[in-house]
């Protein structure tokens, strides 16, 4: 799945939010904590709202970034079953940033369309939060994000 976002912030600032996991957590709508396990390996803590029931879980992720190319790649295996890769390519455009995101899901479970909808909503909110530069924001549940996405 490919997504594109325009963020009204300089490319360096947007890159920092995607490459620095503490900044990433401060604006992410469902990830509330990340612990560094090694140089680019993290334990991720996330709470999703599924059918209005909060479901919390953890998983590990690797984060690779290249400041020269302005790319960030996050790879994770969620619940030991679903492999996710999120690749971000940032370009500058008149003081704003264009984020090209490629998401890849691999799972034996038939979750692709549900995951696409959740990620589309979450990442739309993520980049709005980055643009608003609001750390410590109130978290928006996945169900609320899905409703917001459906109404657009």
CNS distance restraints for C-alpha pairs under 8 A (distance, minus, plus):
assign (resid   1 and name CA) (resid 102 and name CA) 5.78 0.50 0.50
assign (resid   1 and name CA) (resid 103 and name CA) 5.11 0.50 0.50
assign (resid   1 and name CA) (resid 104 and name CA) 6.51 0.50 0.50
assign (resid   1 and name CA) (resid 116 and name CA) 7.32 0.50 0.50
assign (resid   2 and name CA) (resid 100 and name CA) 7.28 0.50 0.50
assign (resid   2 and name CA) (resid 101 and name CA) 5.65 0.50 0.50
assign (resid   2 and name CA) (resid 102 and name CA) 4.57 0.50 0.50
assign (resid   2 and name CA) (resid 103 and name CA) 6.29 0.50 0.50
assign (resid   3 and name CA) (resid 100 and name CA) 6.04 0.50 0.50
assign (resid   3 and name CA) (resid 101 and name CA) 5.05 0.50 0.50
assign (resid   3 and name CA) (resid 102 and name CA) 6.45 0.50 0.50
assign (resid   3 and name CA) (resid 120 and name CA) 7.63 0.50 0.50
assign (resid   4 and name CA) (resid  98 and name CA) 7.06 0.50 0.50
assign (resid   4 and name CA) (resid  99 and name CA) 5.56 0.50 0.50
assign (resid   4 and name CA) (resid 100 and name CA) 4.66 0.50 0.50
assign (resid   4 and name CA) (resid 101 and name CA) 6.03 0.50 0.50
assign (resid   5 and name CA) (resid  98 and name CA) 5.78 0.50 0.50
assign (resid   5 and name CA) (resid  99 and name CA) 5.06 0.50 0.50
assign (resid   5 and name CA) (resid 100 and name CA) 6.71 0.50 0.50
assign (resid   5 and name CA) (resid 124 and name CA) 7.62 0.50 0.50
assign (resid   5 and name CA) (resid 127 and name CA) 7.23 0.50 0.50
assign (resid   6 and name CA) (resid  96 and name CA) 6.97 0.50 0.50
assign (resid   6 and name CA) (resid  97 and name CA) 5.71 0.50 0.50
assign (resid   6 and name CA) (resid  98 and name CA) 4.65 0.50 0.50
assign (resid   6 and name CA) (resid  99 and name CA) 6.29 0.50 0.50
assign (resid   7 and name CA) (resid  14 and name CA) 7.75 0.50 0.50
assign (resid   7 and name CA) (resid  96 and name CA) 5.78 0.50 0.50
assign (resid   7 and name CA) (resid  97 and name CA) 5.13 0.50 0.50
assign (resid   7 and name CA) (resid  98 and name CA) 6.43 0.50 0.50
assign (resid   7 and name CA) (resid  99 and name CA) 7.59 0.50 0.50
assign (resid   7 and name CA) (resid 127 and name CA) 6.62 0.50 0.50
assign (resid   7 and name CA) (resid 128 and name CA) 7.40 0.50 0.50
assign (resid   7 and name CA) (resid 130 and name CA) 7.63 0.50 0.50
assign (resid   7 and name CA) (resid 131 and name CA) 5.59 0.50 0.50
assign (resid   8 and name CA) (resid  95 and name CA) 7.21 0.50 0.50
assign (resid   8 and name CA) (resid  96 and name CA) 4.51 0.50 0.50
assign (resid   8 and name CA) (resid  97 and name CA) 6.37 0.50 0.50
assign (resid   8 and name CA) (resid 131 and name CA) 5.87 0.50 0.50
assign (resid   9 and name CA) (resid  13 and name CA) 6.53 0.50 0.50
assign (resid   9 and name CA) (resid  14 and name CA) 6.65 0.50 0.50
assign (resid   9 and name CA) (resid  95 and name CA) 6.60 0.50 0.50
assign (resid   9 and name CA) (resid  96 and name CA) 4.93 0.50 0.50
assign (resid   9 and name CA) (resid  97 and name CA) 6.14 0.50 0.50
assign (resid   9 and name CA) (resid 131 and name CA) 6.16 0.50 0.50
assign (resid  10 and name CA) (resid  14 and name CA) 6.59 0.50 0.50
assign (resid  10 and name CA) (resid  92 and name CA) 6.98 0.50 0.50
assign (resid  10 and name CA) (resid  95 and name CA) 5.35 0.50 0.50
assign (resid  10 and name CA) (resid  96 and name CA) 5.20 0.50 0.50
assign (resid  10 and name CA) (resid  97 and name CA) 5.90 0.50 0.50
assign (resid  11 and name CA) (resid  15 and name CA) 6.02 0.50 0.50
assign (resid  11 and name CA) (resid  90 and name CA) 6.65 0.50 0.50
assign (resid  11 and name CA) (resid  91 and name CA) 6.53 0.50 0.50
assign (resid  11 and name CA) (resid  92 and name CA) 5.49 0.50 0.50
assign (resid  11 and name CA) (resid  95 and name CA) 7.67 0.50 0.50
assign (resid  11 and name CA) (resid  96 and name CA) 6.64 0.50 0.50
assign (resid  11 and name CA) (resid  97 and name CA) 4.96 0.50 0.50
assign (resid  11 and name CA) (resid  98 and name CA) 7.98 0.50 0.50
assign (resid  12 and name CA) (resid  16 and name CA) 6.24 0.50 0.50
assign (resid  13 and name CA) (resid  17 and name CA) 6.59 0.50 0.50
assign (resid  14 and name CA) (resid  18 and name CA) 6.57 0.50 0.50
assign (resid  14 and name CA) (resid  97 and name CA) 7.23 0.50 0.50
assign (resid  14 and name CA) (resid 130 and name CA) 6.99 0.50 0.50
assign (resid  15 and name CA) (resid  19 and name CA) 5.99 0.50 0.50
assign (resid  15 and name CA) (resid  67 and name CA) 7.64 0.50 0.50
assign (resid  15 and name CA) (resid  70 and name CA) 6.61 0.50 0.50
assign (resid  15 and name CA) (resid  71 and name CA) 7.80 0.50 0.50
assign (resid  15 and name CA) (resid  72 and name CA) 7.91 0.50 0.50
assign (resid  15 and name CA) (resid  90 and name CA) 7.26 0.50 0.50
assign (resid  16 and name CA) (resid  20 and name CA) 5.60 0.50 0.50
assign (resid  16 and name CA) (resid  23 and name CA) 7.45 0.50 0.50
assign (resid  17 and name CA) (resid  21 and name CA) 7.31 0.50 0.50
assign (resid  17 and name CA) (resid  23 and name CA) 5.12 0.50 0.50
assign (resid  17 and name CA) (resid  24 and name CA) 5.00 0.50 0.50
assign (resid  17 and name CA) (resid 130 and name CA) 7.15 0.50 0.50
assign (resid  18 and name CA) (resid  23 and name CA) 7.54 0.50 0.50
assign (resid  18 and name CA) (resid  24 and name CA) 5.63 0.50 0.50
assign (resid  18 and name CA) (resid  72 and name CA) 6.79 0.50 0.50
assign (resid  19 and name CA) (resid  24 and name CA) 7.42 0.50 0.50
assign (resid  19 and name CA) (resid  63 and name CA) 7.53 0.50 0.50
assign (resid  19 and name CA) (resid  64 and name CA) 7.79 0.50 0.50
assign (resid  19 and name CA) (resid  65 and name CA) 6.17 0.50 0.50
assign (resid  19 and name CA) (resid  72 and name CA) 6.50 0.50 0.50
assign (resid  20 and name CA) (resid  24 and name CA) 6.12 0.50 0.50
assign (resid  21 and name CA) (resid  25 and name CA) 6.04 0.50 0.50
assign (resid  21 and name CA) (resid  34 and name CA) 6.93 0.50 0.50
assign (resid  22 and name CA) (resid  26 and name CA) 6.33 0.50 0.50
assign (resid  22 and name CA) (resid  33 and name CA) 7.98 0.50 0.50
assign (resid  22 and name CA) (resid  34 and name CA) 7.22 0.50 0.50
assign (resid  23 and name CA) (resid  27 and name CA) 6.81 0.50 0.50
assign (resid  23 and name CA) (resid 135 and name CA) 7.92 0.50 0.50
assign (resid  24 and name CA) (resid  28 and name CA) 6.05 0.50 0.50
assign (resid  25 and name CA) (resid  31 and name CA) 5.99 0.50 0.50
assign (resid  25 and name CA) (resid  32 and name CA) 5.89 0.50 0.50
assign (resid  25 and name CA) (resid  33 and name CA) 6.13 0.50 0.50
assign (resid  25 and name CA) (resid  34 and name CA) 7.06 0.50 0.50
assign (resid  26 and name CA) (resid  32 and name CA) 7.64 0.50 0.50
assign (resid  26 and name CA) (resid 134 and name CA) 7.89 0.50 0.50
assign (resid  26 and name CA) (resid 135 and name CA) 4.99 0.50 0.50
assign (resid  26 and name CA) (resid 136 and name CA) 5.92 0.50 0.50
assign (resid  26 and name CA) (resid 137 and name CA) 7.49 0.50 0.50
assign (resid  27 and name CA) (resid 126 and name CA) 6.10 0.50 0.50
assign (resid  27 and name CA) (resid 129 and name CA) 5.50 0.50 0.50
assign (resid  27 and name CA) (resid 130 and name CA) 6.19 0.50 0.50
assign (resid  27 and name CA) (resid 133 and name CA) 7.85 0.50 0.50
assign (resid  27 and name CA) (resid 134 and name CA) 6.87 0.50 0.50
assign (resid  27 and name CA) (resid 135 and name CA) 5.86 0.50 0.50
assign (resid  27 and name CA) (resid 136 and name CA) 7.36 0.50 0.50
assign (resid  27 and name CA) (resid 137 and name CA) 6.96 0.50 0.50
assign (resid  28 and name CA) (resid  32 and name CA) 7.37 0.50 0.50
assign (resid  28 and name CA) (resid 122 and name CA) 7.82 0.50 0.50
assign (resid  28 and name CA) (resid 125 and name CA) 7.81 0.50 0.50
assign (resid  28 and name CA) (resid 126 and name CA) 5.27 0.50 0.50
assign (resid  28 and name CA) (resid 129 and name CA) 7.56 0.50 0.50
assign (resid  28 and name CA) (resid 139 and name CA) 7.99 0.50 0.50
assign (resid  29 and name CA) (resid 122 and name CA) 6.33 0.50 0.50
assign (resid  29 and name CA) (resid 125 and name CA) 6.76 0.50 0.50
assign (resid  29 and name CA) (resid 126 and name CA) 6.26 0.50 0.50
assign (resid  29 and name CA) (resid 139 and name CA) 5.20 0.50 0.50
assign (resid  29 and name CA) (resid 140 and name CA) 5.69 0.50 0.50
assign (resid  29 and name CA) (resid 141 and name CA) 7.23 0.50 0.50
assign (resid  30 and name CA) (resid  46 and name CA) 5.57 0.50 0.50
assign (resid  30 and name CA) (resid  47 and name CA) 5.56 0.50 0.50
assign (resid  30 and name CA) (resid  48 and name CA) 6.25 0.50 0.50
assign (resid  30 and name CA) (resid 122 and name CA) 7.67 0.50 0.50
assign (resid  30 and name CA) (resid 139 and name CA) 6.68 0.50 0.50
assign (resid  30 and name CA) (resid 140 and name CA) 7.32 0.50 0.50
assign (resid  30 and name CA) (resid 141 and name CA) 6.97 0.50 0.50
assign (resid  30 and name CA) (resid 142 and name CA) 7.45 0.50 0.50
assign (resid  31 and name CA) (resid  44 and name CA) 7.06 0.50 0.50
assign (resid  31 and name CA) (resid  45 and name CA) 5.77 0.50 0.50
assign (resid  31 and name CA) (resid  46 and name CA) 4.30 0.50 0.50
assign (resid  31 and name CA) (resid  47 and name CA) 6.62 0.50 0.50
assign (resid  32 and name CA) (resid  45 and name CA) 5.95 0.50 0.50
assign (resid  32 and name CA) (resid  46 and name CA) 5.91 0.50 0.50
assign (resid  32 and name CA) (resid  47 and name CA) 7.59 0.50 0.50
assign (resid  33 and name CA) (resid  44 and name CA) 6.17 0.50 0.50
assign (resid  33 and name CA) (resid  45 and name CA) 5.15 0.50 0.50
assign (resid  33 and name CA) (resid  46 and name CA) 7.31 0.50 0.50
assign (resid  34 and name CA) (resid  42 and name CA) 6.12 0.50 0.50
assign (resid  34 and name CA) (resid  43 and name CA) 5.49 0.50 0.50
assign (resid  34 and name CA) (resid  44 and name CA) 4.61 0.50 0.50
assign (resid  34 and name CA) (resid  45 and name CA) 6.13 0.50 0.50
assign (resid  35 and name CA) (resid  42 and name CA) 5.39 0.50 0.50
assign (resid  35 and name CA) (resid  43 and name CA) 5.10 0.50 0.50
assign (resid  35 and name CA) (resid  44 and name CA) 6.71 0.50 0.50
assign (resid  36 and name CA) (resid  40 and name CA) 7.43 0.50 0.50
assign (resid  36 and name CA) (resid  41 and name CA) 6.11 0.50 0.50
assign (resid  36 and name CA) (resid  42 and name CA) 4.49 0.50 0.50
assign (resid  36 and name CA) (resid  43 and name CA) 6.53 0.50 0.50
assign (resid  37 and name CA) (resid  41 and name CA) 5.36 0.50 0.50
assign (resid  37 and name CA) (resid  42 and name CA) 5.12 0.50 0.50
assign (resid  37 and name CA) (resid  43 and name CA) 6.70 0.50 0.50
assign (resid  38 and name CA) (resid  42 and name CA) 7.03 0.50 0.50
assign (resid  40 and name CA) (resid  62 and name CA) 5.46 0.50 0.50
assign (resid  40 and name CA) (resid  63 and name CA) 5.24 0.50 0.50
assign (resid  40 and name CA) (resid  64 and name CA) 6.55 0.50 0.50
assign (resid  41 and name CA) (resid  60 and name CA) 7.07 0.50 0.50
assign (resid  41 and name CA) (resid  61 and name CA) 5.78 0.50 0.50
assign (resid  41 and name CA) (resid  62 and name CA) 4.47 0.50 0.50
assign (resid  41 and name CA) (resid  63 and name CA) 6.51 0.50 0.50
assign (resid  42 and name CA) (resid  60 and name CA) 5.53 0.50 0.50
assign (resid  42 and name CA) (resid  61 and name CA) 5.27 0.50 0.50
assign (resid  42 and name CA) (resid  62 and name CA) 6.23 0.50 0.50
assign (resid  42 and name CA) (resid  63 and name CA) 7.90 0.50 0.50
assign (resid  43 and name CA) (resid  58 and name CA) 6.74 0.50 0.50
assign (resid  43 and name CA) (resid  59 and name CA) 5.74 0.50 0.50
assign (resid  43 and name CA) (resid  60 and name CA) 4.47 0.50 0.50
assign (resid  43 and name CA) (resid  61 and name CA) 6.43 0.50 0.50
assign (resid  44 and name CA) (resid  58 and name CA) 5.34 0.50 0.50
assign (resid  44 and name CA) (resid  59 and name CA) 5.36 0.50 0.50
assign (resid  44 and name CA) (resid  60 and name CA) 5.80 0.50 0.50
assign (resid  44 and name CA) (resid  61 and name CA) 6.89 0.50 0.50
assign (resid  45 and name CA) (resid  56 and name CA) 7.36 0.50 0.50
assign (resid  45 and name CA) (resid  57 and name CA) 6.10 0.50 0.50
assign (resid  45 and name CA) (resid  58 and name CA) 4.66 0.50 0.50
assign (resid  45 and name CA) (resid  59 and name CA) 7.04 0.50 0.50
assign (resid  46 and name CA) (resid  56 and name CA) 5.63 0.50 0.50
assign (resid  46 and name CA) (resid  57 and name CA) 5.65 0.50 0.50
assign (resid  46 and name CA) (resid  58 and name CA) 6.24 0.50 0.50
assign (resid  47 and name CA) (resid  54 and name CA) 6.26 0.50 0.50
assign (resid  47 and name CA) (resid  55 and name CA) 5.38 0.50 0.50
assign (resid  47 and name CA) (resid  56 and name CA) 4.14 0.50 0.50
assign (resid  47 and name CA) (resid  57 and name CA) 6.49 0.50 0.50
assign (resid  48 and name CA) (resid  54 and name CA) 5.60 0.50 0.50
assign (resid  48 and name CA) (resid  55 and name CA) 5.23 0.50 0.50
assign (resid  48 and name CA) (resid  56 and name CA) 6.41 0.50 0.50
assign (resid  48 and name CA) (resid 141 and name CA) 6.52 0.50 0.50
assign (resid  48 and name CA) (resid 142 and name CA) 5.72 0.50 0.50
assign (resid  49 and name CA) (resid  53 and name CA) 5.20 0.50 0.50
assign (resid  49 and name CA) (resid  54 and name CA) 4.28 0.50 0.50
assign (resid  49 and name CA) (resid  55 and name CA) 5.97 0.50 0.50
assign (resid  49 and name CA) (resid 141 and name CA) 5.65 0.50 0.50
assign (resid  49 and name CA) (resid 142 and name CA) 5.25 0.50 0.50
assign (resid  49 and name CA) (resid 143 and name CA) 5.83 0.50 0.50
assign (resid  50 and name CA) (resid  54 and name CA) 6.28 0.50 0.50
assign (resid  50 and name CA) (resid  55 and name CA) 6.84 0.50 0.50
assign (resid  50 and name CA) (resid 142 and name CA) 7.24 0.50 0.50
assign (resid  50 and name CA) (resid 143 and name CA) 6.65 0.50 0.50
assign (resid  51 and name CA) (resid 143 and name CA) 7.01 0.50 0.50
assign (resid  52 and name CA) (resid 143 and name CA) 6.59 0.50 0.50
assign (resid  57 and name CA) (resid  79 and name CA) 7.91 0.50 0.50
assign (resid  58 and name CA) (resid  78 and name CA) 7.68 0.50 0.50
assign (resid  58 and name CA) (resid  79 and name CA) 7.83 0.50 0.50
assign (resid  59 and name CA) (resid  76 and name CA) 7.19 0.50 0.50
assign (resid  59 and name CA) (resid  77 and name CA) 6.60 0.50 0.50
assign (resid  59 and name CA) (resid  78 and name CA) 5.55 0.50 0.50
assign (resid  59 and name CA) (resid  79 and name CA) 6.76 0.50 0.50
assign (resid  60 and name CA) (resid  76 and name CA) 5.94 0.50 0.50
assign (resid  60 and name CA) (resid  77 and name CA) 6.67 0.50 0.50
assign (resid  60 and name CA) (resid  78 and name CA) 7.66 0.50 0.50
assign (resid  61 and name CA) (resid  74 and name CA) 6.67 0.50 0.50
assign (resid  61 and name CA) (resid  75 and name CA) 5.42 0.50 0.50
assign (resid  61 and name CA) (resid  76 and name CA) 4.28 0.50 0.50
assign (resid  61 and name CA) (resid  77 and name CA) 7.04 0.50 0.50
assign (resid  62 and name CA) (resid  74 and name CA) 5.68 0.50 0.50
assign (resid  62 and name CA) (resid  75 and name CA) 5.30 0.50 0.50
assign (resid  62 and name CA) (resid  76 and name CA) 6.58 0.50 0.50
assign (resid  63 and name CA) (resid  72 and name CA) 7.11 0.50 0.50
assign (resid  63 and name CA) (resid  73 and name CA) 5.79 0.50 0.50
assign (resid  63 and name CA) (resid  74 and name CA) 4.58 0.50 0.50
assign (resid  63 and name CA) (resid  75 and name CA) 6.65 0.50 0.50
assign (resid  64 and name CA) (resid  72 and name CA) 5.73 0.50 0.50
assign (resid  64 and name CA) (resid  73 and name CA) 5.23 0.50 0.50
assign (resid  64 and name CA) (resid  74 and name CA) 6.52 0.50 0.50
assign (resid  65 and name CA) (resid  70 and name CA) 7.43 0.50 0.50
assign (resid  65 and name CA) (resid  71 and name CA) 5.58 0.50 0.50
assign (resid  65 and name CA) (resid  72 and name CA) 4.23 0.50 0.50
assign (resid  65 and name CA) (resid  73 and name CA) 6.27 0.50 0.50
assign (resid  66 and name CA) (resid  70 and name CA) 5.61 0.50 0.50
assign (resid  66 and name CA) (resid  71 and name CA) 5.31 0.50 0.50
assign (resid  66 and name CA) (resid  72 and name CA) 6.50 0.50 0.50
assign (resid  67 and name CA) (resid  71 and name CA) 6.75 0.50 0.50
assign (resid  69 and name CA) (resid  89 and name CA) 7.88 0.50 0.50
assign (resid  70 and name CA) (resid  89 and name CA) 6.08 0.50 0.50
assign (resid  70 and name CA) (resid  90 and name CA) 5.45 0.50 0.50
assign (resid  70 and name CA) (resid  91 and name CA) 7.37 0.50 0.50
assign (resid  71 and name CA) (resid  87 and name CA) 7.30 0.50 0.50
assign (resid  71 and name CA) (resid  88 and name CA) 5.47 0.50 0.50
assign (resid  71 and name CA) (resid  89 and name CA) 4.67 0.50 0.50
assign (resid  71 and name CA) (resid  90 and name CA) 6.35 0.50 0.50
assign (resid  72 and name CA) (resid  87 and name CA) 5.87 0.50 0.50
assign (resid  72 and name CA) (resid  88 and name CA) 5.12 0.50 0.50
assign (resid  72 and name CA) (resid  89 and name CA) 6.83 0.50 0.50
assign (resid  73 and name CA) (resid  85 and name CA) 7.04 0.50 0.50
assign (resid  73 and name CA) (resid  86 and name CA) 5.65 0.50 0.50
assign (resid  73 and name CA) (resid  87 and name CA) 4.41 0.50 0.50
assign (resid  73 and name CA) (resid  88 and name CA) 6.27 0.50 0.50
assign (resid  74 and name CA) (resid  85 and name CA) 5.73 0.50 0.50
assign (resid  74 and name CA) (resid  86 and name CA) 5.14 0.50 0.50
assign (resid  74 and name CA) (resid  87 and name CA) 6.50 0.50 0.50
assign (resid  75 and name CA) (resid  83 and name CA) 7.44 0.50 0.50
assign (resid  75 and name CA) (resid  84 and name CA) 5.74 0.50 0.50
assign (resid  75 and name CA) (resid  85 and name CA) 4.47 0.50 0.50
assign (resid  75 and name CA) (resid  86 and name CA) 6.46 0.50 0.50
assign (resid  76 and name CA) (resid  83 and name CA) 5.80 0.50 0.50
assign (resid  76 and name CA) (resid  84 and name CA) 5.27 0.50 0.50
assign (resid  76 and name CA) (resid  85 and name CA) 6.53 0.50 0.50
assign (resid  77 and name CA) (resid  81 and name CA) 6.59 0.50 0.50
assign (resid  77 and name CA) (resid  82 and name CA) 5.43 0.50 0.50
assign (resid  77 and name CA) (resid  83 and name CA) 4.37 0.50 0.50
assign (resid  77 and name CA) (resid  84 and name CA) 6.19 0.50 0.50
assign (resid  78 and name CA) (resid  82 and name CA) 5.17 0.50 0.50
assign (resid  78 and name CA) (resid  83 and name CA) 6.41 0.50 0.50
assign (resid  78 and name CA) (resid  84 and name CA) 7.62 0.50 0.50
assign (resid  81 and name CA) (resid 107 and name CA) 6.02 0.50 0.50
assign (resid  81 and name CA) (resid 108 and name CA) 7.22 0.50 0.50
assign (resid  82 and name CA) (resid 105 and name CA) 6.88 0.50 0.50
assign (resid  82 and name CA) (resid 106 and name CA) 5.65 0.50 0.50
assign (resid  82 and name CA) (resid 107 and name CA) 4.50 0.50 0.50
assign (resid  82 and name CA) (resid 108 and name CA) 7.51 0.50 0.50
assign (resid  82 and name CA) (resid 109 and name CA) 7.96 0.50 0.50
assign (resid  83 and name CA) (resid 104 and name CA) 7.96 0.50 0.50
assign (resid  83 and name CA) (resid 105 and name CA) 5.75 0.50 0.50
assign (resid  83 and name CA) (resid 106 and name CA) 5.02 0.50 0.50
assign (resid  83 and name CA) (resid 107 and name CA) 6.39 0.50 0.50
assign (resid  84 and name CA) (resid 103 and name CA) 7.14 0.50 0.50
assign (resid  84 and name CA) (resid 104 and name CA) 5.65 0.50 0.50
assign (resid  84 and name CA) (resid 105 and name CA) 4.76 0.50 0.50
assign (resid  84 and name CA) (resid 106 and name CA) 6.55 0.50 0.50
assign (resid  85 and name CA) (resid 102 and name CA) 7.90 0.50 0.50
assign (resid  85 and name CA) (resid 103 and name CA) 5.67 0.50 0.50
assign (resid  85 and name CA) (resid 104 and name CA) 5.11 0.50 0.50
assign (resid  85 and name CA) (resid 105 and name CA) 6.72 0.50 0.50
assign (resid  86 and name CA) (resid 101 and name CA) 6.78 0.50 0.50
assign (resid  86 and name CA) (resid 102 and name CA) 5.79 0.50 0.50
assign (resid  86 and name CA) (resid 103 and name CA) 4.67 0.50 0.50
assign (resid  86 and name CA) (resid 104 and name CA) 6.64 0.50 0.50
assign (resid  87 and name CA) (resid 101 and name CA) 5.51 0.50 0.50
assign (resid  87 and name CA) (resid 102 and name CA) 5.10 0.50 0.50
assign (resid  87 and name CA) (resid 103 and name CA) 6.50 0.50 0.50
assign (resid  88 and name CA) (resid  99 and name CA) 6.43 0.50 0.50
assign (resid  88 and name CA) (resid 100 and name CA) 5.68 0.50 0.50
assign (resid  88 and name CA) (resid 101 and name CA) 4.57 0.50 0.50
assign (resid  88 and name CA) (resid 102 and name CA) 6.63 0.50 0.50
assign (resid  89 and name CA) (resid  99 and name CA) 5.79 0.50 0.50
assign (resid  89 and name CA) (resid 100 and name CA) 5.17 0.50 0.50
assign (resid  89 and name CA) (resid 101 and name CA) 6.52 0.50 0.50
assign (resid  90 and name CA) (resid  97 and name CA) 6.45 0.50 0.50
assign (resid  90 and name CA) (resid  98 and name CA) 5.70 0.50 0.50
assign (resid  90 and name CA) (resid  99 and name CA) 4.73 0.50 0.50
assign (resid  90 and name CA) (resid 100 and name CA) 6.44 0.50 0.50
assign (resid  91 and name CA) (resid  97 and name CA) 5.66 0.50 0.50
assign (resid  91 and name CA) (resid  98 and name CA) 5.27 0.50 0.50
assign (resid  91 and name CA) (resid  99 and name CA) 6.73 0.50 0.50
assign (resid  92 and name CA) (resid  96 and name CA) 5.85 0.50 0.50
assign (resid  92 and name CA) (resid  97 and name CA) 4.71 0.50 0.50
assign (resid  92 and name CA) (resid  98 and name CA) 6.29 0.50 0.50
assign (resid  93 and name CA) (resid  97 and name CA) 5.80 0.50 0.50
assign (resid  93 and name CA) (resid  98 and name CA) 6.78 0.50 0.50
assign (resid 105 and name CA) (resid 112 and name CA) 6.89 0.50 0.50
assign (resid 107 and name CA) (resid 111 and name CA) 7.41 0.50 0.50
assign (resid 111 and name CA) (resid 115 and name CA) 5.91 0.50 0.50
assign (resid 112 and name CA) (resid 116 and name CA) 6.03 0.50 0.50
assign (resid 113 and name CA) (resid 117 and name CA) 6.26 0.50 0.50
assign (resid 114 and name CA) (resid 118 and name CA) 6.25 0.50 0.50
assign (resid 115 and name CA) (resid 119 and name CA) 5.96 0.50 0.50
assign (resid 116 and name CA) (resid 120 and name CA) 5.95 0.50 0.50
assign (resid 117 and name CA) (resid 121 and name CA) 6.28 0.50 0.50
assign (resid 117 and name CA) (resid 146 and name CA) 7.21 0.50 0.50
assign (resid 118 and name CA) (resid 122 and name CA) 6.01 0.50 0.50
assign (resid 118 and name CA) (resid 142 and name CA) 6.78 0.50 0.50
assign (resid 118 and name CA) (resid 145 and name CA) 7.76 0.50 0.50
assign (resid 118 and name CA) (resid 146 and name CA) 6.70 0.50 0.50
assign (resid 119 and name CA) (resid 123 and name CA) 5.76 0.50 0.50
assign (resid 120 and name CA) (resid 124 and name CA) 6.03 0.50 0.50
assign (resid 121 and name CA) (resid 125 and name CA) 6.36 0.50 0.50
assign (resid 121 and name CA) (resid 142 and name CA) 7.65 0.50 0.50
assign (resid 121 and name CA) (resid 145 and name CA) 5.35 0.50 0.50
assign (resid 121 and name CA) (resid 146 and name CA) 5.94 0.50 0.50
assign (resid 121 and name CA) (resid 148 and name CA) 7.77 0.50 0.50
assign (resid 121 and name CA) (resid 149 and name CA) 5.86 0.50 0.50
assign (resid 122 and name CA) (resid 126 and name CA) 6.02 0.50 0.50
assign (resid 122 and name CA) (resid 142 and name CA) 7.10 0.50 0.50
assign (resid 122 and name CA) (resid 145 and name CA) 6.61 0.50 0.50
assign (resid 123 and name CA) (resid 127 and name CA) 6.12 0.50 0.50
assign (resid 124 and name CA) (resid 128 and name CA) 6.33 0.50 0.50
assign (resid 125 and name CA) (resid 129 and name CA) 6.06 0.50 0.50
assign (resid 125 and name CA) (resid 145 and name CA) 7.67 0.50 0.50
assign (resid 126 and name CA) (resid 130 and name CA) 6.27 0.50 0.50
assign (resid 127 and name CA) (resid 131 and name CA) 6.05 0.50 0.50
assign (resid 128 and name CA) (resid 132 and name CA) 6.12 0.50 0.50
assign (resid 129 and name CA) (resid 133 and name CA) 6.04 0.50 0.50
assign (resid 129 and name CA) (resid 134 and name CA) 6.11 0.50 0.50
assign (resid 130 and name CA) (resid 134 and name CA) 7.02 0.50 0.50
assign (resid 140 and name CA) (resid 144 and name CA) 6.33 0.50 0.50
assign (resid 140 and name CA) (resid 145 and name CA) 6.69 0.50 0.50
assign (resid 141 and name CA) (resid 145 and name CA) 6.27 0.50 0.50
assign (resid 142 and name CA) (resid 146 and name CA) 6.09 0.50 0.50
assign (resid 143 and name CA) (resid 147 and name CA) 6.27 0.50 0.50
assign (resid 144 and name CA) (resid 148 and name CA) 6.13 0.50 0.50
assign (resid 145 and name CA) (resid 149 and name CA) 6.04 0.50 0.50
assign (resid 146 and name CA) (resid 150 and name CA) 6.09 0.50 0.50
assign (resid 147 and name CA) (resid 151 and name CA) 6.26 0.50 0.50
assign (resid 148 and name CA) (resid 152 and name CA) 6.56 0.50 0.50
